[in-house]
Amino acid sequence: MSLKKQYLKSKPVCKVTFSMTKDAVSGAAKVDLLGEFNNWNTAEPVKMKMLKNGSFNVTLDLPIDTEFQFKYLLDGEKWINDDSADKYVNSGLGTEENSVVVL
């Protein structure tokens, strides 16, 4: 898993690429990205693209000077955090944590 950030000089935006390796998805056929940037909307998740090598990724334009909580959803069933997140915060659901990207 990884987060790659590319800050734009022309706009107050950062292009963030969210990536998951083939090993990290544990054989999942579909990976969705959900978080504060889409109001955790499972009906309209950010769909990650599967690459030929079995990994998944997606790039989002996110405003700078913000933080967003997020998680990955594998095959609509299993939620996982990004092990390269900038930090983790309690999700408000018991001891569960969410990944956070800081821009």
Secondary structure as UniProt FT lines:
FT   STRAND          2..7
FT   STRAND          13..20
FT   TURN            22..27
FT   STRAND          31..35
FT   HELIX           36..38
FT   TURN            39..40
FT   TURN            42..43
FT   STRAND          46..47
FT   STRAND          49..50
FT   TURN            52..53
FT   STRAND          56..63
FT   STRAND          67..74
FT   TURN            75..77
FT   STRAND          78..80
FT   TURN            83..84
FT   STRAND          87..90
FT   TURN            94..95
FT   STRAND          97..102
//
